[in-house]
Structure formats: C-alpha cells, structure tokens
Amino acid sequence: MPEAGSFGEEPNLTSPAVVRSLVESLGLSPKRSRGQNFLVSRAVLERIVARAELSEDDVVLEVGPGLGVLTRELVSRVRAVVAVELEPAFAEVLGSTCAGAEDRLAVVLGDAAHLDPSMLASALREVGGAEGPTKLVANLPYSVAATVLLRAFERFGSLERATVMVQREVADRISARPSTKDYGAYTVKLALRARVVNRFEVGREHFWPQPHVDSAVVSLERDAQASEEELARVSTLVDAAFAQRRKTLANNLVAAGIERDLAEAAIIGLGLDPRVRAEALAPADFLELGKRL
C-alpha cells in the first residue's frame, strides 16, 4: 500500500488558478446545472478524508470526481475506487491527475442519477471489488445529491458508510427531526437505512467557480431498521403519508386507497391522535404503522 498522498503531486488541484487553467485546457465551461463547482480548499479536503474513516481494505464509490482532487486522496488510502463521471472530458483527465493508481481506479462514464449495481459491476470486478463498495465518499453534484445518497444505501448492501458534500438545504433534510419543516419522506426513508454521525458546514468561498449556495459535509453509517424488502414496502407508505403535508396522516392514507377505519385504528394503535400529520411520526413509527396496516 503506497503512502497517503503519494499520487500525482502535480498539478495542485486545490489552486483555483490551476483548476481554471485545466478546465479551460479541456475546452469546458463549468455547468451550474450539473453542480460543476470544484473544491479548492486543502483544509476541507483533509476534513472530508478524515471523516470518511477509510481503511486499506475499503472499496470506495465516488460520484462526480471532476478533475480528481478527492479521487487521488482516496486511491492512496484504499483498496480501490470506482468513480462515476457524467462528463467524458473529466473522466479522461482522471488518468493523468491520478497517474500511478490505474490498478486501483476504475472510471465509469454514466449518469449517477441512475446509479445501480449493474452500472458498476464491470468496474468493480476490474479493481477486485466485486462484492460492492464499502464506502461512498463524494462531492456530490447538487442536482442528484439526495437521489444518489438514498439510492446507494438502498441498492448496495455492502455499503457501510457515506461521507458526502451536499447543498446545505439537502444536509438539513438528511438530518432533520420530526415536526420540523425539513423533515419529510426523504428524511424518513434515509433514516430507516442509515444514521447521521457527523456534519460540518462548508462555505461557498471554498469552490471555483463559487456556487450560489453553501454546502455541508455529512457522514452516515448504515443502521438498517429492517430488511430491504420490508423497507421498500414502507417507502411506498411513507410517500403516501407525506403526499400532502397539510393533510392529516389519515387523510393521506385514505387518498392512497386505505380504508379510513383501518388507517385511524393503526394510528391510534401507535398511541397517536388520529388527526396527527405525518411529520409528527419518527422514522421507526412508520415501520410499526406498516405492520399494523
């Protein structure tokens, strides 16, 4: 195992001037619609790597590697990295910014919004990680961040931990508590699979070009409350429960085709007022509600 940081000392990918020059040399213009804002802070980069709690046995999934500023920190510390990149030019440049790591880096050209085990199967076999990724570490493209994080825990049973940079508003949804404005179906479905273990804020000044929003890095550990089959069924219930936030839980369930008497009896069985709204229920309450229905 090489020493940490031993790959690609140049170029300095935390220098805004260097990053700008590299992007321009590729004939590209960063697209805000794809969240192409490049991290240019060594201090933030080091905090992300530390929070990821990497080991030399890990197989890491990275989404949106861009020029590879995080990628080359990862490949020097783990068994293998599979990076999913939508932009062909960025996928190609990883070969030079991560030079020397070819045996531990596989790049998949594709849209992470459709992340699926079959999408990564060949790449995982290539780097000897056919059992699946153990960690997700990424500066996620903001347009797909929430989808990618939940889907990773849903579809990769091997995934133990995720440390991801996301838009601050998405981080608020990830870590929201019941009866708050950010708490919703997404929060519940993710919380039934993983728990937030830490978070830190990242200002927009740490990126080039600067985004219009601030960011946060969130780490989660798998903490499945039931089998994935049961969680998939409960996910449908959760979507129905939050379909219209201003309606009561019972009314939303009735609108989804559940008989009112059954819906209200199940809610009362949880020790709740039948007029309660979905946002008042903790994630575990939805599991119990599903059993009662």
N, C-alpha and C positions, 0 to 999 in steps of 0.2 A: 504493500500500500504506500503510495507516494506521500510526501509530507503535505499537510494542508497548504493550499495556495501555491503549489509548485507548478501549475499550468499557466501558460500564457501571461507572463509578467507584463507584456505589452500587447496591445495598447491599453492605456489607462481608461477603463470603461466607466469610471466614476468622475471623469473630467467632462463637463458639459461641452467644451470646445472639441475634444476628441470625438465624443459621441456625435456631435453635429457634423463633423467632418466625415465620419464613417457613414452616417445616414445619407449625406449628400453624395458621397462616392458611389453609393448603391443606386443613385438616381431616384431616391424615395423622398416623400414628404410625409412626416408622421400624421396619421389619421386619428383624429379625436374620436371618430365613430367606432374605432377599433381599440380605443384605450392605449394608443401607442405613445405613452409618456414614459421616458426612460429614467430609471432610478440612477441618480448621480451622487449618492451620498455613501461614502465608505462606512460611516458610523451606523447608518440604518441597515446597510447590507450585513454588517457584522452582527447586529442585533437579531436580524431575521435568522441567520445561520445558527446563532446560539439558541434561539427559541425552538428551532426545528428539532433539536436533540438528536442529531444524526449519529449513526454508527457505521462502521466499515462494512456491515452486513446489509445495510439498507438498500432497497431499490426505490429510487425516488421518481415520482411523476412530477414534471414541471410543465406548466401551461403558459404559453406566451413568453418564451425565453428572450425574444428580441435579439439583441446583439450578444447576449450571453454573459452579462455581468454577474448574474446569480448562478448561471449554469456552471461556470468554471470554478466557483467556490464549492459547488455541490460535488462535481466529479472528482475533486481532490480528496473527498472525505468519505465517499460511499462506494458500495459495490458497483452500482450502475445508475444511470439517469436516462429516463425516456422523456424527451421534450416534444411537446405538441405545439407546432407553429403554423399559423394560417398563411403568413406572407412568405412566398418562395425565396425571396432575396435574403430574408433573415435566416431562414432555415439553412441556406447555403453558407452564409457567413459564419455560422457556428463552427464549421470545420476549421476555420483559421483562428477564431478567438479562443477556441478550446483545443488548440493543437496539442497533440500528445495524449489525448484522452479518448481516442477513437474506439478503443476496445471496451470502454465503459459508457459510451454515449451513443444513443440511437435517437435520431430525429424523425418524427412523424409529421408529414405535411398534411394538415387537415384542420377542420373546424371543431374546436373543443366544445362548442355548444351541443355537439352530437357525440360526446365522449361515451365510449362503450368498450368493454373488454375486447371485442373483436377488432376494434380500431387499433389496439395496441399489441395484439397477440404476437405478430411477427417481430416487432421491435423488442418486445420483452424476451422472446426466445433468442434473439440476436445477442443480447447482453447477458444471457443466463439468468433471467429473472422471470421465467415462465409462470411462476406461481402468482405473480402480480405485484404491484407496487406496495411498499410498506409505508411510505410517507408521500404526502403531497406538499411540495414547497414551491410557491409561485407568487409572482407579482401578477395577479390575475387581470386579464383585460376586463375593464369595468362593465362592459356591455353583457358579459356572460358570467361574471364572477359568482353570483348567487346560484345560478344553474349548475355550474361546474362543481362547486363545493358540495352541494347536496347530492348530485349525481355520482360523484366519486365515492362517497360513503354508501350510497345505495348499491352501486354496481361492482365495487371492488371489495370483496370480503377480506382481502389481505391487508387493506389499508388500516393502519393503526393510529396515525396522527396526521394532521394537516396544519401547516403554518402558511397563511396566505395574506398577501396585501390586497385589500379591497377598498372600495369607496367607503368613507366613514358612515354614510347612511346604511350601507349594507351591513357593516360591522354592528351598527345599532340593532338591526333586525336579527342578526345572528345571536346577539347576547341579551335580547330583550326579556323582560319579566312579564308575567301575566298582568293584565289590566293596565298596560301602558300602550301608548299609541303605536309603537314599533312592533308590538307583539302580534303575530298573525300566523297564518297557516304555514308559511315558510319556517318561521321560528320553531313551531311545534314539530314539524317533520324532521328538521335537522336535530333538534334536542332529543328526539327519541332514538337517535343513532349515535350522537356524539355530544360531549360536554366541553364548554369553553374553559380553558385552563389559564389563559393569559391574553392580554391585549395591550398594545401601545399605539399612540397616535403618531401620524407622520404628516407633516405639513407639506403643502404644495411646492414649497421652495426647494424640496429635495429631488425634484424631477426636471428633466428637459424634454420637450417644452413643458412649461408649468401647466398642469390641468386647472380647470375651473373649480375643483373641489379638493377637499382634504381627504386623507386616507387613514387607514388603521391596519395594523398587522394583528391578526387573530390566530391563536393556536387552539386546536381542538383535539381531543383524544376520543377514540371510539368508545362508546358506552351504550351499546345496543340494549334497549329495554325489552326486546322480544325478537323472535326470528324475523328475517327479512320478509318472509311470506306474510306474516301477521302485520308487520309494519306497512307493507304495501297496501293491505286491505284498510288499515287505519288511515292511511294517507288519503284515500278516497273520502272517508268520513270527515277528516279534517278540512278538506277542500269544501265540502258541503256545509260544514259548520260555520266557516268564515265567508261563505258566498256573498252575504250582505251584512257587513259589520253592524249596521244599526238595527238589524232584526234580532230577535231573541234566538238562542240556540235552537229551541223547539221549533220555531217557525222556519228556520233554515233547514232543519231536518225534514220537516213536513214537505217543504218545497222540493226536497231531494227524493221524495217518494216514500218516506217512513210514516206509518200511521201515528197520528198525534198522541193517542193514548200510550202507545209503546214508547214514543220519544219522551214524553213527560214522565212516565214511570221510570225510565232509565236515568233520567236527570235527577229525579227525586231520590233514586237509589244511591246516588253519589253523595247524598246529603246536601243537595243544592236546590235553590229556588227554581221552579220550572220556568221562571221569567228571566233566568240568567242569560247573559250573552257569552258567546264562545270565548272571547278574550279573557274571561274570568277563570277559565279552566287551566290547570297546569298540564304540561305535556302528558304526564302519566295518567291524568284523568281521562284523556281520550282513549287510551288503551282499555281502561275499565269500561268506558262508555261503549266502545266497540263490542266488548264481550256481552254487555247487557242487551245490546241491540241484535 
